[in-house]
């Protein structure tokens, strides 16, 4: 069986190959050669047909023909009748033992944008803005009042700085989930919290039940542990309850992972009634639940957010709550937490020690100062993001009226449906117009939502203007030439 099985496998390896200057065929040839040099393509790997790759990349067949010819001339490709086009068997490549990619995963193309850093592209891979103004104020206060005491100690707090654990417990209690400090473990961002919980509950071959669509970075954490992902669709109140109940009964998952508060990418807010019913189902089927509430940014109705899902859990239900300051305060403040039963928190703390001994103590002290102000910070963030949402909403209605989206209950992105167009194909056109788009298929473990993209609005009005301008040009191009002869796009 060929290691590279589909055109999309190659597309994922190539990333934003079409950005920059020069003819397309040369850029494609260079990107394929780089993939060989990096060990992403190995000797005898089969490449797609010229027509198949051209369709996947939304370029002319002549572009792929020219790129393949250049690589044949360099001795990197060989073509044999009945065997197709392959990487030459004698080519010298690096063979890293692991390059960080998760087999079958989809998040690396998004994370690679963070690794590469800013460039000419407008990347919509991450929905994040600058720091809240309160961060600088709190930092100055910390240096003035707390720094000497912090530096006098050893700085190791595997479960978290005591003051921060108390502050997080207080925040959760004020928001409807009574919590004690020993029910909190501080993590280096919500992502580490997800990793620790996965290590505790998910083993090779285990089933994890997730919503669809979902955030690829989370899905790849489960995949890296060897999980089988089973999906539940969403409606306007959260996971579709009849499907969820059936999956809990039939599949007996090791973990149920949900985003009840401003689901990423749809922005859906799970209703209180749905939270209560899901908590009852989890208790009935004895399934541990991880609720991810890290996506707290814009909210359409201040004060309308129900208490966390764990607040509805019957006694004895194993339910953990994930939180973070990344979206509310700043992505560079890598402070998150997991709230759960004290004995589970102890187990997570032991895994935390193995990972990094403890999160940076000065960052934790800063977070402890910010937690009592978090509700006010969120309210100010919501006002700012509400204006940005209004701005992009008006731009899209003017420049791209055929696109369809539901105004989110909260979060930082629109979940946009592209009528009659595969989003993977559109992403290839968009990158040539300077936009790095996340197609819906990478956010669906089943490969669905192929005509959706996630479109953050966490940018300044000036960047949003340029973003929509570039997207409109890309849409016009795909409308003129069409992703397939049978598809007609209305602009």
N, C-alpha and C positions, 0 to 999 in steps of 0.2 A: 504494500500500500504506500502511495506517495505521501511524504511528510507534509508537503504543501498541497492541500486538497482543493482549495477554491481560489478564485480571483480575489476574494475579500481577504484571504490570508496574506497575499502579496500586498494589497493596498494597505493593510495594517502595518506591515513592515516598512513601507515607503514613507509614511508620515506625510509631511507637507513638502513633498518632493518638488512640486511645481512652483514653489515660491522662488523669488530671486530673479536674476536676469539670464538671458540666453535662450536659445531655441528649446522647445519642449523636449524634442527627442534627446538632446544632449543632457538635459536635466534628468530625464528618466534613466538614461544610461548611467549617469553618474550615481544616481540613487541606488540602482541595482548593484553596481560595482561596490558601493559602500556597504551594502547589505552583505555582500560576499566577504569583503574584508573584515567586517565585524563578526562574522560567523553566524549571521542570521540566516543566510542561505548557504547550504553546504554542497559539496560535490555530489553530482547526480540528482539534486533536487530538480523536480520538473516545474517549469514555468508555464503559465497559462498560454493558450493560443494567442496569436496576435490580435485576432478579433475579440476574443474574450477579455483580454487585458485592456484593449481600447475601450470597450463598453464600460468596464468597471471604472476606468480612470476618466471617462468622458473626454477622450481625445480621438483624433482620427487614427484609423488603422495604419496609415503611413507613418505616424509618429512612432508607434510601437515597432513597426518594421525597421525603421531607421535606427532605433535604439538597439534592437536585437542585432542588427548588422554590425553596429559599432562594437558591441560586446563580443561578437564572434571574431571580429578582426583583432580584438585584444586577447583572444584565447580564453575568454571567460565562459563562453557558451558553446554548446555543440548541438547539432540537430541531426536526428537519424529518423529515417522512414519508420513510422509506426511507433516511435518512442517519443516524438515531440521534441520540444526545445528544453534542454537541461543545462544546469551548471556543469561545466567541464569536469570530468572525473579527476583530472590531474591538477586542478587549480589549488593553489596554496591559500588556505584560510586560517584565521585564528579560530580556535575551538574553546571558547570559554566554558567552564564547567556549568555555569549558570549566568544568565544575563539579566535576571530580575523579572523576566516575563513569566506570567502564570499560564500554564498550558490551558488553552481554551478561554483565556481571559480576554477582557476588552478594555481594561482601564489604562493600559500602558500608553496608548496614544494620547490620552489626556494628561497623564503625569509627565510624559516626555516634554510637553510644553512648559511645565514648571522647571524641568531639568535644563532645558535649552535656554530659558530666560526670555525676556522681551525682545522682540524683533520688529520687523515691518508689519507683520501680520497683526490684525486685531484678533486675539484669541478669546473665544467665548467658552473655553473649556472649563473655566473656574468662575463661579459667581461670587466674587469678593471685591470689596472696595478698600479704601484707606482706613486708617485707624479712627475710632471715635475720639473726639476732642478730650474726653474725660481721661483717656489713657495718659496723655502728657501731664495733666494735673496730678494724677495719682502717682506718677513716676517721680515728679518733683517732691511730693509729700513723703514718699518712701525714702528718698535719698536724705531728706532733711531730718526725718524722725526715726526711721527704723534701721538704716543701713548698718550702723555700728553694732547694734545688737545681733543682727543677722550674721554679720561677718565674724562674730566672736564664737559662734558655735561650729560644729563639724559640717553642717549643711546637708546631712543625710536624713531624709524623711520618706521611707519607702511607700508608706500609705498616703502620704501627703502632709504638708505643713499643718500642724494642728489648728492654727487660726483659720486656714483656708477650708479645712474640712468642716469646721463650725460654721463658717460663713456660707458655704454651699448648703449645708443642712438647714440653715435659717432661711435661705432663699427658697428652697423646695417646700419648706413648711409654710411659708407665707403664701405660696402658690398652690396650696391644697394637698400637698403630700407630706404629712408629718414624717420627719427624718431626724435621726440622731447622728452624731459625728462618726460613730463606728460603723455606720451603714454607707460610708463614702470612702472610695479610694480615688485619689487624684491621679490623672494620667497625662502623658505628654500629648495632648490633643485628643479629640474624640476618636480619631483613627486608632490610636494605641488602645483605647478602651475596647473598641470593636475587636481588635486582634486578641487581647487578653481573654475576652469572653469566648471568642471562637476557640482558643486553645483549651478552654475549660470544658466546653460542651460539644465540640465538633471533632469527630475523628474520621478517618478514611472510610468513605462509603456512607457516612451519615446523611440524613435528609435534613435540609434547612428549608423552611417555608418562608417565602419572601413575596412582597408585592411586586406587581409588574405594571409599568416600568419601574426601574430602580437605579440607584447610583452605581456605576461600574466599579468604582473603587471598593465599595462594600462587597459587591458580588465576588470580586477577585480574591478578597480575604477568605471568603468561604471556600472558593474553588481551590485556593492554595492549601487548604486543610483537607482536600479530597472530598468535599461535600457534593452531594447531588442536590441541585436547586429545583424546587417545585414552586410554581408561581400561583398567585391569586390576583385576579384583576381588581381594579378600583372602580368605585362609583363616586358620587358627589359627597358621600359621608365617610369614605374610607374603604378598606378591603371589603369586597362583596361577601356578605355574611354567610350565604348558603354554600358558596364554594369553599370558603374558609372552614366551615364546619365539616364539610365532606372530606377535605384534605387532612384535617386533624384526625378524623376518624379512620381514614383509609391508609394514610401514609405514615402515621405515628412519627412525626419529625422529632429530631433531637433538639431543635431550636426553632422558634417563631420570631422572625425579625421584622419589625414594623417601624414606620415613621409617622406617628399619629399627628404631630404638630407641624404642618406645612411640609407635606411630603415632597421629596425631591425625586423627580423633576416637576410634578404636576401642580404643586402648591396647594393640594387639598388639605383641609383641616378636618380631622376625624371628629365626628360629633360625640357628645357625652353619652348618648344612648348607644352608639356603636362601641365606644370604649368599654362601657359596662358589659355589653354582650360578649365582646371578645375576651374580657377578663374572666367571665363565667365559663366560656368554652375552654380557655386555657386551663382553668382549674379542673373542669370536668375531665379533660383528656390528659391531665398531668404533664403538660408541655411547658418547658421553660420559655419565657418571653424576654426578648431584648427590645425595648422601645428606644428609638433614636430621636432625641429632641434637640439635636445640635443645630437644626436649621432655622433658628429663631432670628428673623430679620424683619422684613416688611410684614405687617398684618393689617388686613382690611378693616377689621372691627376691633379697636383696642378694648381690652377687657372681656372679649368674647371667647378666649381660649379656655377650654375646660381644664380641670386638673390633670396631671399626668396619668397615663394609663394605669400605672401601678397603684394609684389611689383608689381604683375601682376593684382591685384584686381581692377575692375572698381569702380568708386567713389560710396560710400555708402555701399559697401559690408562689412559685419561684419566678419572680418578675424583677428584671433589672432595668434601670433607666440610665441612658447615656446623655450627657450634656457637654457643652463646650462654650468657650468665650470667643471662638474664632469668627463666627458670623456676626455676633452682636458687637464685639469690641474691635478685634483685629486678628487677621489670620496669622500674623507673626507672633502673637501671644499664644504659644502652644500649651494651653491649659484646658484640660477636659476632666471629666469625672464619670465614674460609674456609681450609681446608687443601687443597693440591693440588700438582702438579708446579711446580717453581720458575719455569719459563718462563710457565706459566699465571698464577701468582700475580703475576708482573710485569705482565702484561696487565691483571689485575684492579686492581692498584695504580694504573695509569694512569687507569682509569675512576673509581677512588675519588677521585683528585685532582680530576677534573672535577666530581664530585658535591659534595665538601665540603672539599677540601684534606687533611683528616685528622680523625679522631675526637677528641673532647675529651681532652686529655692528662692532666688530673687524674683523670678517670674511668678512663683506661687504667692509670695508676699504682695506683689503688685496685684494679683488677682484677688487676694483677700480684701484689699482696699476697694476693689471695684464691685465685688458682689453685692454689698448693700445698696449700690447705686444702679444695679443692673436693670431694674424695671424702668427707671428714668432714661437710661441709655437706650434701651429698646424702643421706648416711645419716641425719642428724638430720631433714632435710626428709621423708624417706620415713617415718619413725616418726610424725611429726605427721600427714601426709596419710593414712597407714594408719588412724589413729584416726578421721579425718574420713570416710574411705571406709566404715569399719564403721558409723559413725553414720548416714550417708545410706542405706546399704544396709538397715539395720534400719527406718528411717523409711519407705522406699518399700515394703518388704515388708508393713508394717503398714497404711499409708494407701492404697497403690496396688498391691495384690497382682496385678492383671492385667497390669501393665507387665512387660516382659521385658528383661533385660540380661545380658551376660557380664561377670563381674568382671574388670577389666582387668589385664594383666600389669604395667602401669605407666602413668605419665602423671598427668593431673589431672581426668579426666572420665569419665562413663559414656556409653555409646552405647546409648540406650534405644529399644526398639521399642514403639510404641503400637498395641495390637491393634485393627484395624478402623477406624482414624481417620487422616485426612490430617493430618500435622503442621503444615502451613500453616494449616489451619482451627483446630487446637488453639492455635497461637501467637496467633491473633486473640482467642480466648477468654481465654488466659492473660494477655495484656497488660491486659485489663480487670480481672483479679484481681491485678495488680501484679507480673507476672513477664515479663521480656523473654526469649523462648525463641528458640533458633536451630533452625529446621526442617532436617531432613536433606536436603531437595531442594536447598538452597543449597550443600551440601557435595558434590554429585555433578554433575560436568559434563554427565552425560546426563539429569539431572533425576530420577534414581531415588532410592531410600531415602526415599520420600515419607512413610512412617509411622515415621520415626525422629527423635529429638531428641538433641542433645548436652547433657549435664547435668554441669557441673563440680561437684566436691566440695571446692574450695579455699576454703571459707568457714568461719567459726567455727561451732561447734555451734548457737549461738543463731540465726544467720542460716539455717543449714540447716533448723532446725525451722520457721522462718517460711516459707522457700522451699517446703518440701514441703507445708506447710499450704495455701499459696496454690495450688500445683499441684493438690492434691487437690480444692479448691473448683472450680477451672476444669474438672477432669475430671468432677466431678459435674454441672456445668452442661451440658457437651457430651454426657454420658451421658443426661441427661433429655431434651434437645431433639434430639440426634443431628446429626451432620454431614451426613447424607443420610437420606431416609426408609427406605432399604433396609438401613442399617447399625445393628446393635445392639451396644452397648458394655457389657461386663460390668465392674462396679465391685467 
